[in-house]
Amino acid sequence: MSSQDLKDQLKTGTTLKSTTTNDKSQPLIEKDVKIQKNNHDQLLKEVSNPPSLTPTTTADRSNPVIDSSAHISANGRNALLNDIKNHATTTA
């Protein structure tokens, strides 16, 4: 198909079949729903003047308990990676 044929088809267009739709996108609002005024001024007054808080004491026990006999030492990951790398180059 040449580009001229395509242009001719686009100019002539085509006829479309008629369709019927059942559009249910509108929100369903029940008949007995009453909309009242929202008093934002009162809410903003309450938020802007918070009540005073009293100080509290807590026993924070969130620190982990580590046994005194536990020791941290370096792992051998770097040595392992070097061994793998050396083994790969010598066997390749």
C-alpha positions as CSV (number, residue, x, y, z in Angstrom):
1,M,0.0,0.0,0.0
2,S,1.4,3.4,-1.0
3,S,1.3,6.4,1.2
4,Q,-1.1,8.0,-1.2
5,D,-3.5,5.1,-0.8
6,L,-3.3,5.4,2.9
7,K,-4.0,9.2,2.7
8,D,-7.0,8.5,0.4
9,Q,-8.4,6.0,2.9
10,L,-8.0,8.4,5.8
11,K,-9.8,11.2,3.8
12,T,-12.8,9.0,2.9
13,G,-13.1,7.7,6.5
14,T,-15.4,4.8,7.4
15,T,-18.9,4.4,8.9
16,L,-19.1,3.3,12.5
17,K,-21.7,1.0,14.0
18,S,-24.0,2.6,16.6
19,T,-23.5,1.6,20.2
20,T,-25.5,1.9,23.4
21,T,-23.8,2.4,26.7
22,N,-24.9,2.0,30.3
23,D,-22.7,4.6,32.0
24,K,-22.6,3.9,35.8
25,S,-19.7,6.2,36.6
26,Q,-21.9,8.8,38.4
27,P,-21.6,8.3,42.2
28,L,-24.7,6.8,43.9
29,I,-26.0,9.2,46.5
30,E,-28.9,7.9,48.6
31,K,-32.0,10.1,48.8
32,D,-32.0,10.4,52.6
33,V,-28.4,11.8,52.7
34,K,-28.3,15.4,54.1
35,I,-25.3,17.6,53.6
36,Q,-24.5,19.9,56.5
37,K,-22.1,22.7,56.9
38,N,-18.6,21.7,58.0
39,N,-17.4,23.9,60.8
40,H,-13.7,24.2,59.9
41,D,-13.2,27.4,62.1
42,Q,-13.9,25.4,65.3
43,L,-11.5,22.7,64.2
44,L,-8.7,25.2,63.4
45,K,-9.2,26.8,66.8
46,E,-8.8,23.5,68.5
47,V,-5.7,22.5,66.5
48,S,-4.0,25.9,66.9
49,N,-4.5,25.8,70.7
50,P,-3.4,22.3,71.8
51,P,-3.9,21.3,75.4
52,S,-0.8,21.5,77.7
53,L,0.8,18.1,78.2
54,T,2.1,16.9,81.5
55,P,5.6,15.4,81.6
56,T,5.9,11.6,81.9
57,T,8.6,9.3,82.9
58,T,9.3,6.1,80.9
59,A,11.4,3.1,81.4
60,D,13.0,2.7,78.0
61,R,14.1,-0.9,77.5
62,S,14.4,-0.8,73.8
63,N,18.2,-1.3,73.8
64,P,19.2,-4.8,72.8
65,V,20.6,-7.1,75.4
66,I,24.0,-8.4,74.3
67,D,25.6,-11.1,76.3
68,S,29.0,-9.9,77.7
69,S,30.7,-13.1,76.3
70,A,29.8,-12.1,72.7
71,H,32.7,-10.9,70.7
72,I,32.7,-9.3,67.2
73,S,35.6,-10.1,64.9
74,A,36.3,-9.5,61.3
75,N,34.8,-12.0,58.8
76,G,36.8,-13.7,56.2
77,R,34.7,-12.5,53.2
78,N,37.4,-10.5,51.5
79,A,39.9,-13.4,51.8
80,L,37.2,-15.7,50.4
81,L,36.5,-13.4,47.4
82,N,40.2,-13.1,46.7
83,D,40.6,-16.9,46.8
84,I,37.7,-17.3,44.3
85,K,39.2,-14.6,42.1
86,N,42.6,-16.2,42.1
87,H,41.2,-19.7,41.5
88,A,39.2,-18.4,38.6
89,T,42.2,-16.8,36.9
90,T,44.5,-19.8,37.5
91,T,42.0,-22.3,36.1
92,A,40.8,-20.3,33.2
